[in-house]
Amino acid sequence: MNIRPISEHDHAPIVAVVDQWWGGRQMAGLLPRLFFAHFQDTSFAIEEHGRIIAFLIGFVSQSQPRQAYIHFVGIHPDHRKRGLGKRLYELFFETVRARGCDTVHCITAPINSGSIAFHRSMGFQIEKSDHVRDSLPFTTDYDGPGQDRVLFVRSLA
Amino acid sequence: MNIRPISEHDHAPIVAVVDQWWGGRQMAGLLPRLFFAHFQDTSFAIEEHGRIIAFLIGFVSQSQPRQAYIHFVGIHPDHRKRGLGKRLYELFFETVRARGCDTVHCITAPINSGSIAFHRSMGFQIEKSDHVRDSLPFTTDYDGPGQDRVLFVRSLA
C-alpha cells in the first residue's frame, strides 16, 4: 500500500470508477479535472497492487487561508473498514497544519449516515445549521435548491 | 454597473439562473458553493440595478502557483456584446499577475465557437492537443469520457 500526492493522470481512472464506488450515485461531475491539476499538494491517492483504492481531494482556502477544505473522498467498496479514510484525513490534517491552517471544513448529505459517523469519529463538529431532523442539524439548500448539507468543522489546534 | 469580489451569498442567485443563461445546458453542477466560499479574492461579479449580470470564477493554482485558472464565466444573455467578459478577464489578469502568476489557463468545449472566438480575441492560444477538426485543435476525453476540451493558455508577461 502506497500513499502519494494526486496527479492529473489519476483523473481518468478515478472518474471511471467513482460512481460505482458510491453505489451508483452520479458523483463524477463533482470531480472536474481542475482538482487533479491544481490541488496536487493537498490531495492524495492510496494505491495497492498498482491500482488506486482510495483518494482525497482537498485544498487550502485561497481567500481564507487558515481554513482547509476537504471536497471529496472516495474509497473502493472492497477496501472499507481498513482505516484508509482515517489515514487520508490524518495526512491531510498534517499537511494543511504545516501550511498554517487552524480548521478543516467539509460537507456531506444528511442522508449519508456513514459519512456523518466517520466525521464525528474524526473529531469534526457540526457547525451552523437551520434545521434539525432526527437530532441531526443540517443546512437546507446549502449547495443549491434541494441540496441540503451537514456542515462539519474540525479544529487543528 | 458595479464590479466586486464574489461572496458566498452569490451562490444561490447564480445557480438559479446559470442554466438559463447557457441556453438550457446543465451548468449549475459545475458551480458547487465551495468556489464562492474559498476563491473570493480572484472571483468577481458585475451587478447592475442590484442584480448580478455577469460573473467569473477563477483561482491561482495551489500546486503550480505561477499558473492561474479560470473555471467558469457567465453573462446574462441580455447583457452580451457590452464587453463584460473582457472586463472580468482583465480584472482577473491584473489580480493574478499581482499574485505572481505568469500564465492563465482555461478550457472550453470544442462546440462552443463563441467562447473560442472570445478567448482568441483575449490573447489566448490553444495548447497541447491530440486531435484537430475543422482546423480546431482539441483534446479528447480531457474532462472525462466524451468530454473533449479546447485547452487555452495566455501569457501574462
Interface residues (C-beta under 8 A of the other chain):
Chain A: H11 A12 V15 A16 A28 G29 L30 P32 R33 L34 A37 H38 F39 Q40 D41 T42 F59 V60 S61 Q62 S63 Q64 Q67 Y69 H71 D141 Y142 D143 G144 P145
Chain B: H11 A12 V15 A16 A28 G29 L30 P32 R33 L34 A37 H38 F39 Q40 D41 T42 F59 V60 S61 Q62 S63 Q64 Q67 Y69 H71 D141 Y142 D143 G144 P145
